[in-house]
Amino acid sequence: MSTNASPPTPRSDLRASNRRTAFVLATIAATFFVGIIGSRFIGGQTTGLSILGIAVLLFLVVAIGRNLSDKR
């Protein structure tokens, strides 16, 4: 099977970077919405905010870790 893969152009690299950034921002927004809805079901504001804070912290650790591992 022969594929004619062309080298990535600067424009396609920019588009891929924009998609990754949009995905990260959408994931952050979804995390906040799910955390707020979850805090309503749990009942306590302190518990809900703690869960939301932990989720955001874990997301940032994973996102930064992936970014750092890509640079190596």
N, C-alpha and C positions, 0 to 999 in steps of 0.2 A: 504494500500500500504506500503510495507516494504522496507526500504532502508538500505543498508549496508554501511553507511558512515564511512570511516576510519578517524582517527584523522590526522590532517595535519602533515606532516613530515618536518623536517628542510629544506630539499631540495625543497619541494613544496612551502614552505614559501619564500625561496630565489628566486624561479622562479617567484612567484607572485609579489614580490618586484621589481624584474628586469623588469617585464612587466609594472608596474606602473611608474617606472622611465623612461622607453623608451617612454611611452605614454606622459608623461609630457614634455620630451625633443622634441618629435615630434610636440606637440602642440605649444611649443615656436617657433620652426622653422616655422611652418605654420603661426603663428601670424606675424612673420617678413615678410614672403613672401606676405601675404595678405595685410599687411600694406604698403609695398613698391609698390605693384601693385595698391592699392587704392590711394596712393599719386600721382601716374602717371595720374590717371583718374581725380583726383581733380585739378591737375595742379600746385598747389603751394607747394614748398618744405617745407616751414615752417608749413603749415597746415598739410601736410602729415606726417611730423615728429612728430608734436604734437599729431595727432591721433594715430600714432604708439606708442608713449611714454605712452599715456593714456591707450591703450590696454594692453601693457606689464605691467604697474603698476597694473591695475585691475586683470590681470591674476595672478600676484605674490601675491596680497592680498588674492585672492580666494584660491590659492594653499597653502599658509602659514596658512590661516584660517582653511582649511580642515585638515591640518597636526596637528595643535594645538587642534582641536576639537576631533581628533582621540585619542589623548594622555589622555584625561580625563576619 
